[in-house]
Amino acid sequence: MMNLSASRRGVAIVIALFFCFCMLILFVSMMFRQTSTAGHNQLTIQERQAFFAARAAMQHFLLKAKLFPTELYDAVEFAQV
């Protein structure tokens, strides 16, 4: 009876170590995934900021052209000279 109990205790340690090793692999993979996602999100934010800045510049130009057409014509004339 004593031999069977010692055998079970050894199996429990092996199972616990295997579970800890699996959790370690999962944790490390999640850490690498998070750093990769953070870098990707930073690029996406910069791309969106550039897109909205360009869109704002176009809308600003169209508003200026609508409100001050004479100044726009003068600016185009100066640019062509």
N, C-alpha and C positions, 0 to 999 in steps of 0.2 A: 504494500500500500504506500509506503514511503517513497518508493522509486517512481510510482505513477504521479505523485504530487510534484516531485522535483522535475519530472519531464514536462508537466503542464506549465510550471513556472518558467521554464526555459522557452517554451513556445510563446508564452505571453510576452516575454521580453523581445523576442524576434518580431512578433506582430506589432508591438509598440514602436520599435525602432523603424520598421518598415513604414508605419503610419507617419511617424515624424519625418522620415526622408521624403515621403510623398508630399507632405505639407510644406516642407522646405522648397521642393521643386516648384510647387504651386506659387508660393510666396515670391520666389526669385523671378519666375516668369511674369507675375503680375507687376513687379517693380520695373522690369525691362519694358513691358507693354505701356506702363504709365509714362515713363520718360519719353518713349516714342510718340505717344499720343500728345504729350505736352508740346513737343517740338512741332508736330503737325498742326496743332491748334494755333500756335504762335504764327506760323506761316499763313494760315487761313485768316487770322485776324488782320495781318498786314495786307493781304490781298483785298480783303473787304474794305479796309480803310482807304486803300488806293482807289478802289472802284468808286466809293462814295465821294472821295475828294475830286475825282475827275468829273463825276456827275454834277457835283455842286458847282464846279467851274463852268461847265456847259450851261447850267441853268442861270448862273450869274451873268454869263455873256449874253444869253438870250434876253434876260430881263433888261440889261443895259441897252441892248439894241432896240428893245421895244420902247423904253422910256426916253432914251437919248439918241435918236437916230442920227442927228446932225453930228454929234461928237464921234459916232461910229464911222460915218462917212469921212470925217476929217482924219481919223486915225488910219483908215484904209488908204487914204490918199497920201499920207505921210509915209506909210510903209512901202508904197509903190515907187516913191521917188528915190 
